[in-house]
Amino acid sequence: MIDNEATMAREAARIGAWLLVPVVGVAGLVRGPAGALTALGALVMVVGSFWVTGHSLARAGRVSPLALQATALGGFFLRLVLYAGLIVVLRPIEAVDGPVLAIATAVSLVVLLSAEVRMVTRNGELWWLTLPSDETKLSSGSTAVAVAPSLSAKERA
């Protein structure tokens, strides 16, 4: 069995390693050592959250689909609060470059989310939901037929 969420967590770490040089390098060139360290912290924060989320989703997926959905929803909310809270808390600290923190976090999030979407859409093995064919044999031997809802006249037009 493929552990889809853990695979995506490993990919996030790999992509984060690739992002390390451009994000930290550009921040260091533009804003100096404080910018480079701030960008490094932002990148570690984002990659770390993807790593933790992927592994928590993998564990929840082994429990039940409902646990997976609850973990995903809770994780989304927790990550948003975490990012916003850390930016608000860290911005007034003089050693932290506020604009770099916000930009590096946003860029890292967009790149990692885009890579995750690309990976899921290109790799059919990562789709954990398999839709049944029109007729599916049940364990009892009877046949279940998937019924599509009929369209109204308005929807057909």
C-alpha positions as semicolon CSV with decimal commas, in nm:
position;residue;x (nm);y (nm);z (nm)
1;M;0,000;0,000;0,000
2;I;0,129;0,342;-0,093
3;D;0,125;0,598;0,186
4;N;0,015;0,894;-0,029
5;E;0,034;1,168;0,232
6;A;0,377;1,057;0,357
7;T;0,498;1,056;-0,005
8;M;0,378;1,414;-0,043
9;A;0,553;1,507;0,283
10;R;0,882;1,365;0,152
11;E;0,833;1,555;-0,175
12;A;0,774;1,877;0,020
13;A;1,106;1,827;0,200
14;R;1,283;1,759;-0,131
15;I;1,132;2,068;-0,296
16;G;1,212;2,274;0,014
17;A;1,576;2,173;-0,024
18;W;1,567;2,295;-0,384
19;L;1,409;2,624;-0,272
20;L;1,677;2,680;-0,009
21;V;1,940;2,836;-0,235
22;P;1,717;3,072;-0,439
23;V;1,499;3,192;-0,150
24;V;1,778;3,238;0,104
25;G;2,023;3,360;-0,162
26;V;1,794;3,630;-0,301
27;A;1,692;3,743;0,047
28;G;2,059;3,758;0,149
29;L;2,157;3,959;-0,157
30;V;1,869;4,203;-0,125
31;R;1,840;4,240;0,255
32;G;2,170;4,112;0,394
33;P;2,239;3,848;0,660
34;A;1,921;3,925;0,857
35;G;1,717;3,872;0,541
36;A;1,892;3,543;0,465
37;L;1,835;3,408;0,817
38;T;1,473;3,523;0,813
39;A;1,414;3,356;0,476
40;L;1,575;3,038;0,607
41;G;1,344;3,043;0,910
42;A;1,038;3,101;0,691
43;L;1,133;2,816;0,460
44;V;1,193;2,579;0,751
45;M;0,856;2,680;0,900
46;V;0,666;2,611;0,576
47;V;0,845;2,286;0,488
48;G;0,812;2,169;0,849
49;S;0,439;2,235;0,847
50;F;0,399;2,039;0,521
51;W;0,604;1,755;0,669
52;V;0,399;1,741;0,989
53;T;0,071;1,774;0,800
54;G;0,162;1,499;0,554
55;H;0,255;1,255;0,827
56;S;-0,047;1,341;1,044
57;L;-0,274;1,288;0,741
58;A;-0,101;0,956;0,670
59;R;-0,167;0,842;1,026
60;A;-0,529;0,962;1,017
61;G;-0,583;0,792;0,680
62;R;-0,494;0,459;0,837
63;V;-0,770;0,514;1,096
64;S;-1,064;0,607;0,871
65;P;-1,170;0,842;0,591
66;L;-1,356;1,054;0,847
67;A;-1,041;1,090;1,060
68;L;-0,850;1,192;0,747
69;Q;-1,105;1,462;0,663
70;A;-1,115;1,592;1,021
71;T;-0,734;1,602;1,036
72;A;-0,715;1,782;0,701
73;L;-0,967;2,047;0,805
74;G;-0,807;2,098;1,144
75;G;-0,464;2,108;0,983
76;F;-0,566;2,379;0,735
77;F;-0,699;2,597;1,014
78;L;-0,398;2,532;1,238
79;R;-0,150;2,615;0,960
80;L;-0,324;2,943;0,879
81;V;-0,320;3,041;1,246
82;L;0,044;2,931;1,276
83;Y;0,163;3,134;0,977
84;A;-0,032;3,444;1,073
85;G;0,066;3,414;1,440
86;L;0,435;3,368;1,368
87;I;0,444;3,659;1,126
88;V;0,268;3,885;1,379
89;V;0,486;3,767;1,670
90;L;0,819;3,767;1,485
91;R;0,778;4,087;1,284
92;P;0,851;4,330;1,573
93;I;1,176;4,149;1,659
94;E;1,462;4,357;1,523
95;A;1,670;4,061;1,408
96;V;1,380;3,942;1,191
97;D;1,328;4,113;0,856
98;G;0,946;4,149;0,839
99;P;0,902;4,188;0,462
100;V;1,135;3,896;0,394
101;L;0,945;3,683;0,644
102;A;0,612;3,751;0,472
103;I;0,745;3,717;0,116
104;A;0,952;3,403;0,181
105;T;0,658;3,239;0,358
106;A;0,419;3,325;0,074
107;V;0,659;3,215;-0,201
108;S;0,738;2,888;-0,023
109;L;0,367;2,816;0,031
110;V;0,276;2,884;-0,332
111;V;0,562;2,673;-0,469
112;L;0,497;2,380;-0,236
113;L;0,119;2,387;-0,289
114;S;0,167;2,406;-0,668
115;A;0,412;2,115;-0,660
116;E;0,172;1,914;-0,446
117;V;-0,119;1,976;-0,684
118;R;0,099;1,889;-0,983
119;M;0,220;1,569;-0,818
120;V;-0,133;1,456;-0,730
121;T;-0,280;1,531;-1,071
122;R;0,004;1,362;-1,261
123;N;0,031;1,049;-1,049
124;G;-0,281;0,831;-1,052
125;E;-0,141;0,617;-0,770
126;L;-0,180;0,912;-0,534
127;W;-0,557;0,926;-0,581
128;W;-0,697;0,734;-0,290
129;L;-1,054;0,753;-0,401
130;T;-1,141;0,500;-0,670
131;L;-1,481;0,546;-0,826
132;P;-1,672;0,227;-0,908
133;S;-1,768;0,135;-1,261
134;D;-2,133;0,151;-1,365
135;E;-2,189;-0,206;-1,247
136;T;-2,003;-0,336;-0,946
137;K;-2,018;-0,691;-0,813
138;L;-2,087;-0,693;-0,441
139;S;-1,940;-0,953;-0,206
140;S;-2,285;-1,110;-0,182
141;G;-2,278;-1,182;-0,556
142;S;-2,547;-0,930;-0,649
143;T;-2,480;-0,643;-0,884
144;A;-2,495;-0,279;-0,776
145;V;-2,566;-0,027;-1,049
146;A;-2,450;0,331;-1,013
147;V;-2,739;0,563;-1,088
148;A;-2,664;0,907;-1,226
149;P;-2,911;1,181;-1,136
150;S;-3,127;1,279;-1,430
151;L;-3,088;1,631;-1,559
152;S;-3,377;1,869;-1,565
153;A;-3,479;2,038;-1,889
154;K;-3,302;2,358;-1,777
155;E;-2,975;2,174;-1,710
156;R;-2,985;1,993;-2,047
157;A;-3,027;2,317;-2,240
